[in-house]
Amino acid sequence: MTNSSVSQLNADALNKKNQKGTDNKFEIVDGWFCGLTHKSKSKSKTSASNFEENKLDPQANFMTRCPSPHFSPKEDGADVTLLVVHNISLPPNKFGGDYITDFFLGNLDKDAHPYFETIHEMKVSAHCLIKRDGSLVQYVSFLDKAWHAGVSKYKGRDKCNDFSIGIELEGADDILYTEQQYQTLAVACFSIQQEYPQIKNNIAGHNQIAPGRKTDPGEAFDWEYFYTCLQQV
């Protein structure tokens, strides 16, 4: 599929989205996303203690918290200047199920698929995963380091895990991402930028911080469309 056909499909979806509109916003409390609607933000402040209550909101229940043991404390919790976009699918090119969450939590069943035998002992994570339906799972607090970047460099600085937030999209390099994923990613990025303003001009793909080693989010990811969505949040 060509880049122009990808852009056209996304442009058509954006036109439909604009006709419906959206008022979803995410708030960050103690390094974790909380799902809020525009109306509820004006009434009361969210705290970590009432996060479970917010999850019961029918407009917020697409957000899930699944703390991963695969993280490291940040020396400086405010040192977040980069957001990295990844993709992942388990098994490769297959979507659905809880294998990605099992992987990030260290619970992947090596016998569930032949591919899992090669990765089940790996200790990796991302801060968030956005599934094909646009729902979001957060595994690591933004105040901590997720193990998502590996050997990497951005603008002359090594070890991107130290200063970045990693967001995984359930997908593959050559399979189109969904409209729901673009919309959730845009709102997530916008919300993160409110806490960490330097991210506004520092969003990169995994392939950009680990060239030659990584290729995600791949040619199927429409960066132009993503930035259009981000501008409209």
trRosetta pair geometry for C-beta under 8 A, 3 or more apart (Angstrom, degrees):
i j d omega theta_ij theta_ji phi_ij phi_ji
1 5 5.3 -114 -172 78 90 126
1 6 6.0 102 135 -56 117 90
1 174 7.6 144 29 -171 98 80
1 176 7.1 -24 70 -57 167 103
1 220 7.4 60 66 -107 124 83
2 5 4.8 94 58 7 82 99
2 6 7.1 -141 98 -4 45 86
3 6 5.6 -54 -151 36 35 114
3 7 6.3 34 153 -19 68 106
3 219 7.2 -97 -79 -177 87 95
3 222 7.6 136 -157 -111 77 85
4 7 5.7 -54 -148 37 32 111
4 8 6.3 34 154 -22 65 105
5 8 5.6 -50 -144 34 34 113
5 9 6.5 37 156 -19 64 103
6 9 6.0 -58 -154 35 29 109
6 10 6.5 20 154 -11 64 110
6 176 6.4 -174 -126 -110 92 102
6 220 6.6 -174 -117 -149 139 51
6 222 5.1 -173 139 -74 113 114
6 225 7.9 -124 137 -9 89 138
7 10 5.8 -61 -148 42 31 108
7 11 6.0 36 154 -25 67 107
7 222 5.8 153 -87 -141 64 131
7 224 6.3 5 -116 70 115 127
7 225 6.2 -173 -128 -49 66 111
8 11 5.6 -51 -143 33 31 113
8 12 6.5 34 156 -20 63 102
9 12 5.9 -54 -154 32 30 111
9 13 6.6 27 150 -16 63 106
9 176 6.8 -29 95 -145 154 150
10 13 5.5 -53 -149 37 37 112
10 14 6.3 41 152 -24 67 103
10 179 7.4 162 -130 -98 67 80
10 182 6.9 108 -142 -54 114 168
10 222 5.1 -135 -17 65 161 164
10 225 3.9 -19 137 -124 150 158
11 14 5.6 -51 -148 32 33 114
11 15 6.7 38 153 -23 63 100
11 225 7.1 -118 -59 -106 62 110
12 15 5.9 -51 -156 28 33 113
12 16 6.9 29 150 -14 63 104
13 16 5.7 -57 -156 36 37 111
13 17 6.3 37 149 -22 69 106
13 179 4.2 -144 -178 -100 143 127
13 182 7.9 107 106 45 138 140
14 17 5.4 -53 -146 36 35 114
14 18 6.3 38 155 -24 67 103
14 225 7.0 -147 -48 -153 130 98
14 228 6.5 -15 -120 120 156 129
14 229 7.0 -128 -109 -78 110 83
15 18 5.9 -52 -149 31 30 112
15 19 6.9 33 152 -22 60 103
16 19 5.8 -55 -158 28 34 113
16 20 6.9 19 152 -9 65 107
17 20 6.0 -66 -155 41 35 103
17 21 7.9 122 159 -58 61 17
17 22 7.2 -28 -177 -19 96 115
17 179 6.9 -169 -58 180 123 123
17 183 6.8 -169 -134 -87 147 127
18 21 7.1 32 -168 -70 34 58
18 232 7.6 -77 -95 -166 95 152
22 183 7.1 103 -6 -168 171 128
23 37 6.0 51 104 -172 100 82
23 38 3.6 -73 168 -3 112 128
23 39 7.2 60 125 -22 142 77
24 35 7.7 -33 -157 -161 103 88
24 36 7.9 137 -159 85 59 49
24 37 6.3 -55 -105 -114 54 60
24 38 7.4 -88 -66 -31 13 83
24 59 7.0 -152 -98 166 98 107
24 187 5.9 -13 106 -130 101 161
25 36 5.7 -30 79 81 82 95
25 37 7.4 94 29 -160 78 18
25 38 6.0 92 -1 -80 112 66
25 41 6.3 -6 67 -46 131 146
25 187 6.7 -150 -120 -162 39 111
25 190 7.9 -87 -135 99 81 120
25 191 6.6 138 -177 -85 74 109
25 233 7.9 113 -105 177 79 102
26 33 5.0 -28 -174 -152 124 104
26 34 7.0 144 -166 66 70 44
26 35 6.4 -40 -113 -105 77 48
26 36 6.8 136 -123 29 26 83
26 63 7.5 137 -119 -90 109 149
26 187 5.9 114 -6 142 104 101
26 188 6.1 22 21 -102 155 54
26 191 4.0 -52 71 -66 97 168
27 33 7.5 124 73 -157 40 53
27 34 4.9 -26 70 61 90 100
27 36 5.1 34 -4 2 109 134
27 41 6.9 156 -55 -109 127 105
27 46 5.3 134 86 39 144 136
27 191 7.0 -129 -84 -152 21 123
28 31 6.8 0 179 -125 103 12
28 32 6.8 154 -154 72 65 28
28 33 6.1 -38 -98 -92 67 48
28 34 7.4 167 -98 13 18 81
28 142 6.6 -22 -154 23 134 143
28 191 6.2 142 -33 154 99 106
28 192 7.2 90 -55 -99 142 52
28 194 7.7 172 15 75 116 104
28 195 5.2 -35 55 -50 150 144
29 32 6.0 -33 69 63 69 81
29 34 5.3 23 10 -17 115 126
29 46 5.5 -115 -51 112 143 101
29 47 6.2 163 -161 -150 145 26
29 48 5.1 -171 133 -64 116 71
29 51 7.0 -158 70 -78 134 108
30 48 4.6 3 13 -67 138 132
30 141 7.0 -59 135 -136 73 128
30 143 7.3 -57 171 -12 54 137
31 77 7.5 -88 -82 -161 121 121
31 141 3.3 48 124 -174 133 101
31 142 4.4 -160 -154 46 79 72
31 143 3.7 -84 -84 -7 142 97
31 144 7.0 74 177 2 155 78
32 48 6.9 89 44 -115 123 96
32 51 7.0 1 105 -115 134 150
32 65 6.1 16 -161 -111 131 128
32 138 6.0 143 -147 110 80 153
32 141 5.8 -59 -59 -111 78 80
32 142 7.6 -170 -63 4 31 88
33 63 5.8 -122 114 -159 116 137
33 65 7.9 -174 59 -80 80 94
33 128 7.3 51 -9 -95 137 131
33 136 6.8 -28 86 116 160 137
33 138 5.3 164 25 -44 106 147
33 188 7.2 -39 -100 -125 143 91
33 191 7.2 77 -119 112 98 150
34 46 4.8 -178 104 153 160 155
34 51 5.5 -118 -108 -122 107 87
34 54 5.3 36 -172 95 102 166
34 60 7.6 -1 165 -165 64 134
34 63 7.4 139 -155 107 23 155
35 54 5.9 160 60 150 75 110
35 55 7.2 94 34 -99 116 49
35 57 6.6 -158 101 67 108 121
35 59 7.2 -170 150 114 117 65
35 60 2.9 152 105 -152 121 92
35 61 7.3 -132 64 -33 159 22
35 62 6.8 130 -107 53 154 73
35 63 4.1 177 -45 13 117 135
36 40 5.1 -135 -162 80 89 114
36 41 5.2 92 148 -65 136 89
36 46 6.3 -120 -70 -40 126 140
36 54 6.9 -48 -76 -151 70 128
36 57 8.0 50 -114 66 39 166
36 60 6.5 28 -66 -96 25 128
37 40 4.9 88 54 9 81 101
37 41 7.3 -139 90 -14 43 86
37 57 7.3 -145 -14 164 104 141
37 59 5.1 35 -64 102 117 145
37 60 7.2 -109 -33 -55 80 97
38 41 6.0 -54 -158 22 31 115
38 42 7.6 24 153 -17 60 103
39 42 6.4 -64 -168 29 36 107
39 43 7.2 26 147 -20 67 111
40 43 5.6 -60 -155 30 45 114
40 44 7.3 -43 178 43 76 80
40 57 7.4 -45 -47 -121 163 155
46 50 6.5 -130 -152 74 67 104
46 51 7.3 75 178 -86 109 63
46 54 6.3 23 -131 -65 123 145
47 50 5.6 73 58 19 81 92
47 51 7.8 -101 101 -40 46 75
48 51 5.7 -18 -161 -29 43 117
50 53 4.5 -35 -175 32 85 122
50 54 6.4 92 129 -25 82 92
51 54 5.6 -55 -155 33 37 112
51 55 6.7 44 149 -28 67 99
51 65 7.1 21 150 -11 139 148
52 55 5.6 -47 -156 23 37 117
52 56 7.4 38 148 -22 61 97
53 56 5.9 -53 -166 24 40 112
53 57 7.9 55 139 -31 61 89
54 57 5.6 -29 -169 1 51 117
54 60 5.3 -71 162 122 82 157
55 60 6.3 -120 -116 113 27 102
55 61 5.7 78 177 -110 62 68
55 63 6.9 -121 -113 77 81 84
55 64 7.6 75 -134 -101 123 53
56 60 7.9 21 58 69 30 105
56 61 6.8 26 -130 -79 15 109
57 60 3.8 46 74 24 113 111
57 61 6.5 -171 75 -37 53 79
58 61 6.1 -33 -131 5 30 117
60 63 6.0 -43 175 25 72 111
62 133 7.8 -132 -142 114 116 102
62 134 6.7 -6 178 107 145 85
62 135 4.1 -131 -170 -115 87 81
62 136 6.5 68 131 19 86 74
62 184 7.9 -117 130 -106 131 130
63 135 7.2 -160 -70 -164 34 75
63 136 5.1 -7 -113 68 73 98
63 137 7.9 161 -160 -87 48 32
63 138 7.3 13 -172 -6 92 104
64 135 7.1 35 -2 164 104 110
64 136 7.2 180 28 96 69 52
64 137 4.7 -21 71 -111 102 76
64 138 7.3 180 89 23 51 67
65 137 7.7 161 -91 -160 17 61
65 138 5.4 -22 -112 65 66 96
66 101 5.6 -3 112 -152 168 114
66 104 7.6 95 106 90 117 118
66 105 6.5 -73 154 -69 112 121
66 137 5.6 -5 16 -174 115 110
66 138 7.3 155 32 77 64 44
66 139 5.6 -25 82 -101 83 71
67 139 6.6 113 -137 -167 22 50
67 140 7.5 93 -143 -89 61 42
68 71 6.2 113 88 -28 95 101
68 104 4.9 -74 -100 151 136 91
68 105 5.5 -124 -115 -94 76 54
68 106 7.6 123 -159 -11 85 90
68 125 4.3 154 113 -118 162 141
68 139 4.0 28 -16 175 115 108
68 140 5.7 -46 45 -60 108 86
68 146 7.5 65 62 -127 136 93
69 105 7.1 76 10 -158 85 55
69 106 6.0 -34 47 2 114 136
70 104 6.6 -126 40 -171 129 63
70 105 8.0 -149 1 -113 104 20
70 106 6.6 148 -41 -47 109 104
70 123 4.8 180 -116 178 117 82
70 124 6.1 45 158 95 156 7
70 125 3.9 159 87 -24 113 118
70 139 7.9 -2 58 150 93 126
70 140 7.7 -79 85 -71 69 122
70 146 7.4 53 110 -153 87 65
70 147 5.1 -84 158 24 104 123
71 125 6.1 -59 -63 62 80 149
71 139 8.0 173 -53 128 119 89
71 140 4.5 151 -89 -127 136 121
71 141 7.7 96 177 35 165 75
71 144 4.6 53 163 138 129 130
71 145 5.9 153 -167 78 76 55
71 146 5.6 -40 -107 -96 94 47
71 147 6.8 -144 -95 -18 42 86
72 144 6.6 166 79 -175 35 93
72 145 4.4 -16 61 59 87 116
72 147 7.5 86 -6 -63 96 93
72 161 7.6 66 40 143 117 126
73 144 5.7 -63 -111 -122 38 91
73 145 7.3 15 85 13 9 93
74 77 5.0 125 80 -87 127 52
74 79 6.5 -172 179 51 124 100
74 143 6.2 -134 26 164 122 53
74 144 5.7 -158 -17 -122 89 32
74 145 5.5 132 -73 -38 79 87
74 162 7.4 121 -130 -162 86 56
75 79 7.4 8 72 21 80 141
75 162 7.9 -5 21 -157 102 99
76 79 3.9 73 90 -15 111 114
77 80 7.9 -16 166 -25 46 105
77 143 4.3 -8 -141 -149 119 84
77 144 8.0 -21 -114 -56 91 41
78 196 7.8 167 -164 -107 58 91
79 162 7.1 -31 119 147 127 82
79 163 5.1 -76 146 -115 93 89
80 142 6.6 7 -89 174 161 99
80 163 6.2 172 -113 -174 32 59
80 164 6.9 111 -147 -115 73 15
80 165 6.0 38 -159 -34 121 98
80 195 7.8 13 70 114 139 100
80 196 4.2 -62 93 -123 111 151
80 198 7.5 159 102 58 57 107
80 199 6.8 -17 135 -55 91 112
81 163 5.2 -10 31 161 91 115
81 164 7.5 -58 62 -83 56 60
81 196 7.1 -138 -83 173 35 114
81 198 4.2 -37 -131 111 79 135
81 199 6.6 -171 -167 -68 28 61
81 202 5.7 17 152 70 72 162
82 154 5.5 79 -109 100 156 166
82 160 6.2 -78 87 -157 149 101
82 163 5.9 72 19 112 103 89
82 164 4.0 -43 84 -103 101 95
82 165 7.4 -179 95 24 55 64
82 199 6.6 155 -108 -114 8 78
82 202 4.7 -85 -104 143 63 118
82 203 7.6 153 -164 -93 59 31
82 204 6.6 -22 -166 19 106 109
82 209 7.8 95 168 -84 146 141
83 164 6.6 157 -94 -163 22 86
83 165 5.0 -19 -113 65 75 97
83 166 7.9 165 -162 -85 56 26
83 167 6.7 10 -177 2 100 110
83 189 6.2 134 132 -124 171 94
83 192 6.4 106 -87 106 134 150
83 199 4.9 60 -22 -157 106 118
83 202 6.9 124 18 106 70 74
83 203 4.8 -16 68 -113 102 78
83 204 7.5 151 82 26 53 61
84 148 6.6 165 81 114 131 123
84 149 6.0 128 6 -91 174 100
84 160 6.5 81 -52 146 140 138
84 164 5.2 40 -13 167 108 139
84 165 7.1 -179 23 86 73 45
84 166 4.8 -21 68 -108 106 72
84 167 7.2 168 83 26 54 66
84 203 7.9 178 -80 -159 25 54
84 204 5.8 -24 -110 75 68 82
84 205 7.2 73 -162 -166 70 14
84 206 5.8 77 175 -78 111 66
84 209 6.2 -54 -114 9 123 144
85 167 5.9 -22 -109 72 58 95
85 169 6.8 15 -172 -13 92 111
85 185 7.4 44 -118 -155 116 135
85 203 6.9 43 -22 176 107 94
85 204 7.3 -160 21 100 83 33
85 205 5.2 -46 68 -106 95 60
85 206 7.0 -113 86 -21 49 76
85 216 7.8 -134 120 139 71 88
85 217 5.1 -38 129 -31 105 129
85 221 7.0 142 132 -164 136 159
86 126 6.4 -134 42 -102 138 140
86 148 6.4 -128 -28 -179 150 114
86 166 6.1 21 -9 -173 123 99
86 167 6.9 176 26 88 82 43
86 168 4.6 -36 79 -104 108 68
86 169 6.9 179 88 18 52 70
86 205 7.8 127 -82 -162 39 64
86 206 4.7 58 -101 -40 79 130
86 216 5.2 49 -159 115 58 133
86 217 6.4 155 -175 -73 13 82
87 168 6.6 113 -125 -163 19 73
87 169 4.9 -36 -104 68 76 88
87 170 7.4 69 -157 -174 77 6
87 171 4.3 -74 -146 74 122 88
87 172 6.2 172 140 -87 139 18
87 173 6.8 179 57 -62 146 53
87 206 8.0 -125 15 15 63 129
87 216 4.2 -148 31 -150 87 124
87 217 4.6 106 -30 -130 106 71
87 218 6.3 -36 17 3 145 110
87 221 7.5 -152 -48 -54 124 123
88 100 5.8 116 114 -124 123 119
88 126 7.8 -155 -7 -18 140 139
88 129 7.4 -66 53 -123 121 110
88 168 4.8 -13 11 -166 114 128
88 169 7.6 147 23 71 66 42
88 170 6.6 -48 75 -110 70 49
88 171 7.7 61 44 44 33 52
88 216 7.7 18 -53 -126 55 167
89 92 5.7 87 87 -142 99 34
89 93 5.6 113 101 -44 147 16
89 94 5.9 147 162 51 110 46
89 95 6.0 -60 -136 -77 112 67
89 100 7.7 -58 -126 -70 25 116
89 170 6.1 91 -91 -169 76 68
89 171 6.3 -114 -52 87 110 7
89 172 5.3 -42 4 -59 139 91
90 94 7.2 -53 112 69 22 95
90 97 7.9 -105 91 85 86 116
90 99 3.9 -137 105 116 118 126
90 100 5.3 160 24 -68 119 67
90 103 6.0 167 -47 -33 167 140
90 108 7.7 -84 178 -127 154 128
90 113 7.7 166 174 47 81 149
90 115 7.6 -160 -146 98 76 128
90 116 7.4 73 -167 -84 113 94
91 94 4.7 40 62 28 79 128
91 99 7.3 -17 -34 116 49 173
91 113 4.8 -138 -70 171 118 160
91 115 5.0 120 -134 34 98 140
91 116 7.5 -88 -90 -42 85 86
92 115 6.4 -167 -4 -132 94 166
92 172 7.0 87 -175 -104 75 123
93 172 5.0 16 -96 -60 69 158
93 175 6.8 137 -136 -31 81 142
95 132 5.2 53 -180 -36 142 140
95 170 5.7 99 -132 153 99 117
95 171 7.7 15 -90 -87 119 43
96 132 7.4 -40 -62 21 66 131
98 101 4.8 -49 -171 45 82 115
98 102 5.7 90 128 -28 86 97
99 102 5.4 -54 -146 38 34 115
99 103 6.2 40 154 -25 66 104
99 108 6.5 57 -163 -125 75 98
99 112 7.1 -164 -106 106 111 147
99 113 7.7 4 -122 9 147 132
99 116 7.6 -113 -155 -89 119 123
100 103 5.5 -52 -152 32 32 115
100 104 6.5 22 155 -11 65 106
100 129 5.8 134 131 -134 137 160
100 168 7.3 -172 -172 118 135 147
100 170 6.7 -114 -30 -100 160 100
101 104 5.9 -58 -145 41 32 105
101 105 6.1 19 159 -9 67 114
101 129 7.3 -125 -73 32 75 154
101 137 6.2 -79 -91 162 109 165
101 139 7.8 -175 -132 -85 71 115
102 105 6.0 -68 -144 46 26 103
102 107 4.5 -98 -156 85 78 88
102 108 4.5 118 125 -84 104 59
102 109 7.0 -35 167 -4 151 74
103 106 7.9 37 176 -65 26 24
103 107 7.9 -86 -47 55 18 59
103 108 4.6 36 -87 -60 61 128
103 119 7.0 -4 -135 128 116 118
103 120 7.7 -109 -117 -119 75 52
103 122 7.7 5 -170 72 94 102
103 124 7.3 -15 149 67 99 96
104 124 6.9 -74 -111 99 65 68
104 125 4.6 92 -155 -118 95 74
104 126 6.7 -73 -112 22 135 71
104 129 7.5 -143 -21 -37 154 128
104 139 5.0 -67 148 -122 139 160
105 139 7.5 -135 -67 -137 74 115
106 123 6.6 6 -91 -112 107 77
108 112 7.5 -112 179 29 73 126
108 116 5.5 -153 155 -156 115 117
108 119 7.0 -21 95 101 160 90
108 120 4.5 -143 90 -125 108 83
109 112 4.1 87 87 -26 109 110
109 116 6.6 32 90 137 51 159
109 120 7.4 -82 105 -121 9 136
110 116 4.9 -167 -132 120 43 100
110 117 4.9 81 -173 -96 101 55
110 120 4.1 -90 -78 -10 92 161
111 116 7.6 -65 12 79 17 126
111 117 7.9 61 -77 -73 40 90
112 116 5.7 41 56 12 87 158
113 116 4.8 99 63 -9 82 105
114 117 6.0 -37 -171 7 46 115
115 118 6.2 -59 -173 30 50 108
115 119 7.0 4 147 9 77 113
116 119 6.1 -81 -146 53 42 90
116 120 5.1 55 165 -58 85 104
117 120 6.6 -26 -118 -1 20 114
119 122 5.0 -39 -169 7 69 124
123 147 6.4 25 126 77 77 163
124 147 5.0 -128 -135 104 49 104
124 148 6.7 99 -176 -95 94 45
125 139 5.2 -145 -169 119 111 139
125 140 5.6 105 132 -36 132 125
125 146 4.7 -115 102 -159 96 93
125 147 5.1 75 33 42 79 82
125 148 6.5 -73 92 -60 48 84
126 129 6.2 110 70 -62 126 75
126 139 6.3 90 70 39 56 127
126 140 7.3 -154 117 20 27 114
126 146 5.3 71 -154 152 20 149
126 148 4.4 75 -102 -96 70 131
126 166 4.3 -113 -144 111 84 108
126 167 6.4 115 166 -117 125 16
126 168 4.3 162 21 -20 170 107
127 138 6.4 -21 159 -147 68 83
127 139 6.6 -171 -164 54 19 80
127 140 4.9 -89 -111 65 57 95
127 141 7.8 -65 -138 94 95 11
127 142 6.2 50 -145 -86 139 67
127 146 4.7 -136 -54 -19 64 146
127 148 7.3 -67 -9 -24 70 146
127 165 5.0 -32 6 -163 157 82
127 166 5.3 141 6 58 88 64
127 167 6.4 -44 64 -74 98 61
128 136 5.8 -12 -169 -169 117 102
128 137 6.6 153 -157 81 63 49
128 138 4.9 -29 -98 -100 84 69
128 139 7.0 -178 -85 13 30 79
128 165 7.9 21 9 169 101 102
128 166 7.7 -180 34 100 65 56
128 167 4.8 -10 68 -120 102 80
128 168 6.9 -164 99 31 52 72
128 188 6.6 -154 98 -158 167 149
129 136 7.1 158 81 -154 50 53
129 137 4.6 -3 54 56 99 100
129 139 7.2 54 -10 -21 97 112
129 167 7.6 163 -89 -166 24 60
129 168 4.6 -21 -108 72 73 107
129 169 7.8 152 -159 -94 60 16
129 170 6.5 61 178 -48 102 89
130 134 6.7 -18 -174 -145 98 35
130 135 7.5 161 -153 82 55 36
130 136 5.4 -21 -101 -100 71 78
130 167 6.6 27 -12 175 106 105
130 168 7.1 -176 22 92 67 54
130 169 5.3 -22 64 -111 101 65
130 170 6.8 -131 93 4 52 82
130 181 5.1 119 130 -140 121 82
130 184 5.0 162 -140 98 125 129
130 185 5.7 -88 -18 -65 171 84
130 188 7.3 -128 -71 -9 125 151
131 134 7.0 -40 73 31 73 17
131 135 4.8 -2 41 60 117 86
131 136 7.5 -150 9 -76 80 29
131 137 7.2 65 -32 -8 103 102
131 170 4.9 23 -132 4 47 141
131 181 7.7 -134 93 -91 28 96
132 170 5.3 -82 -42 87 74 123
132 171 7.5 130 -88 -70 84 80
132 178 5.3 93 -169 -8 68 139
132 180 7.3 71 150 66 42 120
132 181 6.7 -45 -133 -52 33 116
133 178 7.4 -15 -88 87 22 162
133 180 5.6 -33 173 105 32 161
134 178 6.9 -107 -52 98 83 121
134 179 8.0 -31 -67 98 120 59
134 180 2.8 -101 -47 164 116 106
134 181 5.8 -134 -91 -64 63 40
134 183 6.2 -5 -131 64 129 101
134 184 4.4 157 -164 -30 81 127
135 184 7.5 -114 -41 -100 5 161
136 184 5.7 -176 -55 180 109 132
136 188 6.6 154 -113 -77 151 131
139 146 6.8 89 87 -118 105 124
140 144 5.4 -113 178 81 100 109
140 145 7.6 -52 166 103 145 22
140 146 4.0 171 45 -79 156 98
141 144 4.8 76 66 13 91 100
142 165 5.8 -12 -128 -103 94 121
142 192 7.1 -177 -117 -128 149 100
142 195 7.1 75 117 105 155 152
142 196 7.7 -139 171 -25 132 131
145 161 4.9 70 -170 158 113 96
145 162 6.4 -19 -107 -102 133 34
146 161 6.9 -134 77 -144 50 96
146 165 7.6 64 22 -146 119 48
146 166 5.2 -121 82 39 128 114
147 150 8.0 65 173 -64 75 58
147 161 6.3 6 -115 -123 43 144
148 161 6.7 146 42 -102 67 92
148 164 7.8 -112 68 100 113 114
148 166 3.2 158 79 137 163 178
148 168 7.4 -141 -137 -53 126 98
148 206 8.0 -109 151 -102 93 115
149 152 4.3 -72 161 6 109 153
149 159 7.7 115 90 -172 131 36
149 160 4.0 -138 -175 74 167 108
149 161 4.8 -155 33 -54 113 75
149 164 6.2 83 -53 59 140 141
149 166 6.4 -147 -50 -78 80 128
149 206 7.2 -165 -126 -129 62 87
149 209 6.2 -48 -154 113 111 139
149 210 7.0 167 -179 -40 73 120
150 161 8.0 98 -17 -40 20 113
150 210 6.3 37 77 -94 106 151
150 213 7.4 -133 102 132 135 141
150 214 7.7 142 51 -46 130 128
151 210 6.4 104 88 -121 69 110
151 213 6.9 71 74 17 104 178
152 158 7.2 137 86 -159 51 55
152 159 7.0 107 62 -105 81 13
152 160 4.0 -49 101 4 130 116
152 161 7.6 117 42 -22 125 72
152 209 4.2 26 -166 145 113 104
152 210 4.8 -63 -101 -64 84 92
153 156 7.0 -9 178 -133 107 7
153 157 6.6 162 -156 78 69 37
153 158 5.1 -31 -98 -98 87 57
153 160 7.1 -147 -79 -46 12 99
153 209 6.3 177 60 -165 35 72
153 210 7.9 119 21 -81 64 53
154 157 5.8 -25 67 59 69 90
154 160 5.4 77 -5 -100 114 113
154 164 7.4 101 10 -68 152 129
154 202 7.4 89 160 -165 135 110
154 204 6.2 -169 -121 18 124 159
154 208 7.6 56 -108 121 92 94
154 209 4.9 -31 -65 -114 96 104
155 202 7.7 -66 -11 -124 138 116
157 160 7.5 107 105 -88 93 64
157 163 6.9 -14 133 35 144 143
159 162 4.8 48 122 -10 104 116
160 163 6.7 -85 -158 54 47 78
160 164 4.7 10 165 -4 89 138
160 209 5.2 17 -49 -180 159 146
161 164 6.5 -75 -111 46 19 98
161 166 7.8 -25 -112 -30 70 124
164 209 8.0 -12 -70 -100 165 169
165 192 6.1 -132 59 -153 166 148
165 196 7.6 157 -17 42 128 156
165 199 7.3 -9 27 -108 117 141
167 185 6.6 133 136 -129 147 91
167 188 6.5 126 -115 118 149 144
167 189 7.8 -93 -2 -69 160 85
169 177 5.9 -22 167 -120 144 127
169 181 5.5 75 -145 -172 111 133
169 185 6.9 -19 -84 -74 112 132
169 217 6.1 42 37 -128 126 124
169 221 7.5 134 45 -98 156 118
170 181 7.5 -136 46 -101 78 132
171 175 5.8 -159 -166 78 83 101
171 177 5.2 -33 -97 -93 156 84
171 181 7.3 66 -45 -146 128 173
171 217 7.0 36 83 -160 127 94
171 218 7.7 -140 125 36 110 128
171 220 7.0 -146 166 91 126 133
171 221 7.8 117 109 -70 152 94
172 175 4.4 58 57 17 98 112
172 218 6.8 23 143 -2 45 166
172 220 7.2 56 91 24 59 148
173 215 5.4 -3 -100 120 143 113
173 216 6.0 -114 -79 -95 87 63
173 217 7.2 158 -109 155 59 36
173 218 2.6 178 -143 -110 66 139
173 219 6.2 53 167 20 86 72
173 220 6.1 138 156 9 34 103
174 218 6.1 -109 -44 172 49 138
174 219 6.3 21 -97 56 68 101
174 220 5.5 146 -136 -41 17 116
175 220 5.6 -2 62 -106 27 173
176 220 5.3 -141 -88 -167 37 113
177 181 4.7 -101 174 74 106 140
177 182 6.4 119 115 -49 119 86
177 217 7.7 -1 -52 172 134 126
177 220 6.3 135 -18 132 79 103
177 221 6.1 45 -13 -104 131 68
177 222 7.6 -136 41 14 111 86
178 181 4.7 103 59 0 79 100
178 182 7.4 -143 98 -2 47 83
179 182 5.8 -55 -154 35 36 110
179 183 6.4 31 153 -17 68 108
180 183 5.8 -58 -148 38 32 110
180 184 6.2 26 158 -14 67 108
181 184 6.0 -57 -143 41 30 105
181 185 6.0 30 158 -19 65 111
182 185 5.8 -58 -144 39 27 111
182 186 6.2 29 157 -23 63 107
182 222 7.7 -15 -100 61 132 102
182 225 6.4 -43 -140 127 147 107
182 226 5.9 -132 -143 -101 95 68
182 229 5.1 166 154 -35 101 166
183 186 5.8 -53 -148 32 29 112
183 187 6.6 22 157 -12 63 106
183 229 6.1 -129 -96 -161 49 134
184 187 6.0 -58 -147 40 32 105
184 188 6.0 33 155 -20 67 109
185 188 5.7 -56 -144 39 29 113
185 189 6.1 28 158 -18 65 108
185 226 6.6 -44 103 -141 129 107
185 229 7.6 68 76 98 89 140
186 189 5.9 -56 -146 37 27 108
186 190 6.3 28 155 -20 63 108
186 226 6.6 -171 -76 -165 92 66
186 229 3.8 -116 -71 127 151 106
186 230 4.5 -145 -142 -78 92 57
186 232 7.5 4 165 58 149 80
186 233 5.3 -174 143 -56 101 118
187 190 5.6 -52 -145 36 32 114
187 191 6.3 31 156 -19 65 107
187 233 5.4 161 -96 -127 60 127
188 191 5.9 -59 -150 37 28 109
188 192 6.3 26 155 -18 65 107
189 192 5.7 -55 -145 37 31 110
189 193 6.3 37 154 -25 65 105
189 199 7.4 -150 -163 136 81 125
189 203 6.7 17 -143 -102 134 141
189 230 5.7 -41 84 -117 130 116
190 193 5.7 -55 -153 31 29 115
190 194 7.2 36 150 -26 60 97
190 230 6.2 171 -61 -154 94 76
190 233 4.1 -121 -49 96 162 157
191 194 5.9 -47 -162 19 37 114
191 195 7.5 22 148 -5 62 102
192 195 6.0 -64 -162 42 41 104
192 196 5.9 -25 162 38 79 104
192 199 5.9 -34 121 73 105 165
193 196 6.6 -79 -123 71 29 64
193 197 6.2 60 -179 -115 72 41
193 199 5.2 -129 -98 75 72 107
193 200 5.0 82 -143 -72 123 81
194 197 7.7 19 -136 -75 15 72
196 199 4.8 63 106 -14 103 114
197 200 5.9 -19 -178 -11 58 115
198 201 7.2 -66 -175 44 52 86
198 202 6.1 4 144 19 79 129
199 202 5.5 -95 -137 64 37 90
199 203 6.6 63 174 -64 81 82
204 208 4.2 -119 -174 77 109 134
204 209 5.5 105 115 -39 138 99
205 208 4.8 102 57 -3 75 101
205 209 7.7 -165 92 4 44 83
205 216 6.6 -155 -179 118 102 51
205 217 5.2 -115 -134 12 112 82
205 221 7.0 150 -101 74 128 151
205 223 8.0 -85 -43 -82 115 117
206 209 6.3 -68 -152 45 36 96
206 210 6.0 -21 167 34 74 109
206 214 4.4 -77 133 135 104 145
206 215 7.9 12 88 62 101 20
206 216 4.8 23 47 76 125 88
206 217 7.0 112 18 -36 94 60
207 210 6.8 -80 -128 66 23 71
207 211 6.2 58 170 -99 65 60
207 214 5.2 -136 -87 105 54 82
207 215 5.1 33 -92 -141 120 24
207 216 6.2 172 -38 57 93 33
207 217 7.6 -109 -2 17 107 44
207 218 7.7 128 -32 -62 138 38
208 211 6.7 12 -135 -61 23 92
209 214 7.9 0 68 52 71 132
210 213 4.3 -71 159 65 103 113
210 214 4.2 58 85 15 116 112
211 214 7.7 -69 -86 51 19 72
215 218 5.8 48 135 -88 92 74
217 220 7.4 -102 143 68 85 79
217 221 3.8 53 111 -35 119 151
218 221 5.8 113 67 -3 65 96
221 226 7.2 7 174 -36 91 133
222 225 3.9 29 117 23 122 116
222 226 6.3 157 94 -20 67 84
223 226 5.5 -53 -147 35 33 116
223 227 6.5 29 158 -16 67 104
224 227 6.1 -58 -152 37 29 106
224 228 6.5 32 149 -21 63 106
225 228 5.4 -52 -150 34 36 116
225 229 6.5 37 152 -18 67 102
226 229 5.7 -55 -153 35 32 111
226 230 6.3 34 150 -22 66 106
227 230 5.3 -49 -144 35 37 117
227 231 6.4 41 155 -23 65 101
228 231 5.9 -53 -151 32 30 110
228 232 6.7 16 154 -11 62 112
229 232 5.9 -71 -153 41 31 105
229 233 7.2 51 150 -45 65 89
230 233 6.0 -32 -159 -5 37 114
